[in-house]
């Protein structure tokens, strides 16, 4: 009986999480990180906190490609 309640509980939360999912489409090359963040802000309801001085000197990281 406990297992049934646990499965029901987790399935309800899974359905709820899927309803809040967003589709984001962004494709950039050689763009500044501030431009990417601005585009993400436009497509989502998220706000980003960052220090402009830190991002101004940020270098690209291609280690994942």
N, C-alpha and C positions, 0 to 999 in steps of 0.2 A: 504494500500500500504506500509506503514511504517513497519507493522508487517511482511510482505512478505520479505522485504529487511533485516530486523533483523534476521529472521529465516534462510535466505540464508547465511548471514554473519556468523552466529554462526555455521551453518552446515559445511561450508568450513573450519573454524578453527578447528572443531572437527575432520574432516577427516585428516587434516594436523597433528594434535597432535597424532593421531593413527599411522601415518606412522613413527613417531620417537620413538615409544615405543620399549623397549628392553625386551627380555626374559632373566632373570637371574636365574640360578639354583645354589644354595649353600646349603650344609648340613654339619654342623660341630657340634661336641660335645667337650666340654672342650678345646676349642681352644682359643688362645690369640686373642685379638681384632685386633692386627696388622696383624695377619695371615688372618683374615676375610677381612680386608681392602685390603690386597694384592690380595686376590682372586677376590674381587669386581673390583679392578683396571684391572685385566686380562680380565674379562668378559665384561667390559664396557669401554667407552672412558672418564670416569670421573677421575679426580684427587682429592685426599683427602688431606687436610691440617690438621695436628694434631701435638701435642707436644708429643714426645716419652716418656719424663719423666712422663707426666700425665697419659698416657696409660699404662705405665709399672706398675703403682700401682692401676690400675682400677680393681674393683671387679665385678663379674657377677651379673646381676640383673634378678632374676627369678620372678619378680612380675607379669609379663604378662602371666605366664604359670601355 
